[in-house]
Amino acid sequence: MVETEPECISMKRCFMYTIFLFIFAGIFETGGGYLMWLWLREDRRLIFAFSGAIVLF
């Protein structure tokens, strides 16, 4: 973990970074779940399940 001093990073920048990570994680979670759903419900190939599992982890 990188040690940073609080005065180096502005509060606005930290807030925007947190929001970006939240949205990024949500997109990956939705995408991974969709790939798993395609494999289970739409009888897609097993690669969809593996891809979804990798994205979710």
Secondary structure, DSSP 8 states (H G I E B T S, - for coil): -----GGGS-HHHHHHHHHHHHHHHHHHHHHHHHHHHHHHHS---HHHHHHHHHHH-
